[in-house]
């Protein structure tokens, strides 16, 4: 699902809200989340999951094509841990898919 599809889905579920207001709300939410993660903050949305950044130390790696040793700089990367509700919902839909597929 793309951002525009998400906006359309929410606008369809909430017909009393203008499409532009839904679009503005989604863009603001994503901006706040992005800024918080860029500042190293952790985000937790109960039932959905948590976002955090983790630091990976600099290290010496190897170019797989040439075998040459290269220096890989340290960096931060994004980590997402799904919440219990999301995990259960995804697993339930997967089981339902298996049942339909096996029939």
C-alpha positions in Angstrom: 0.0 0.0 0.0 1.4 3.4 -1.0 0.9 6.6 0.9 -1.8 7.8 -1.6 -3.6 4.5 -1.3 -3.5 4.9 2.5 -5.0 8.4 2.3 -7.7 7.2 -0.1 -8.6 4.2 2.2 -8.9 6.5 5.3 -10.9 9.1 3.3 -13.3 6.4 2.2 -13.7 5.1 5.7 -14.4 8.6 7.0 -16.6 10.2 4.4 -17.3 13.3 6.6 -13.6 14.3 6.3 -12.4 16.0 3.2 -9.7 14.2 1.2 -7.3 17.2 1.6 -7.7 17.1 5.5 -6.9 13.3 5.5 -3.9 13.9 3.3 -2.6 16.7 5.5 -3.1 14.6 8.7 -1.2 11.6 7.2 1.6 13.9 6.0 1.9 15.5 9.4 1.9 12.2 11.2 4.6 10.8 9.0 6.7 14.0 9.4 6.5 13.9 13.2 7.4 10.2 13.1 10.3 10.8 10.8 11.7 13.7 12.8 11.4 11.8 16.1 13.4 8.8 14.6 16.0 11.1 13.1 16.5 12.6 16.6 17.1 9.1 18.0 13.7 8.9 19.8 11.7 5.6 20.1 8.1 5.5 18.8 5.6 3.1 20.3 2.1 2.8 18.9 0.3 0.3 21.2 -1.1 -2.7 19.4 0.7 -1.7 16.2 4.4 -1.8 17.2 7.5 0.1 18.0 10.1 1.9 15.9 13.6 2.6 17.0 17.1 3.2 15.6 20.1 1.1 16.3 23.7 1.9 15.9 26.0 -0.3 13.9 29.7 0.2 14.7 32.3 0.8 11.9 34.0 -2.3 10.7 36.2 -3.8 8.1 34.3 -5.6 5.4 35.2 -7.4 2.2 34.2 -6.6 -1.4 32.5 -9.9 -2.5 33.5 -9.3 -6.2 37.2 -8.6 -5.7 37.9 -9.9 -2.2 39.5 -6.5 -1.3 39.2 -5.3 2.3 37.1 -2.1 2.7 36.2 0.1 5.6 32.5 0.2 6.3 31.5 3.3 8.3 29.2 3.1 11.3 25.6 4.0 10.8 22.2 4.0 12.3 19.4 1.8 10.9 15.7 1.5 11.6 14.2 -1.3 13.6 10.5 -2.2 13.8 9.0 -4.6 16.3 5.4 -5.5 15.7 2.9 -5.2 18.5 0.9 -8.2 19.8 -2.4 -7.1 18.1 -0.7 -6.6 14.7 1.2 -9.9 15.0 -2.0 -11.8 15.9 -3.9 -10.2 13.1 -1.2 -11.0 10.5 -0.9 -14.6 11.7 -4.7 -15.1 11.7 -4.9 -13.9 8.1 -2.0 -16.2 7.2 -3.8 -19.2 8.7 -7.0 -18.3 6.9 -5.0 -18.2 3.6 -3.5 -21.7 4.3 -7.0 -23.1 5.0 -8.4 -21.6 1.7 -5.3 -22.7 -0.3 -5.5 -26.3 1.1 -9.2 -26.7 0.3 
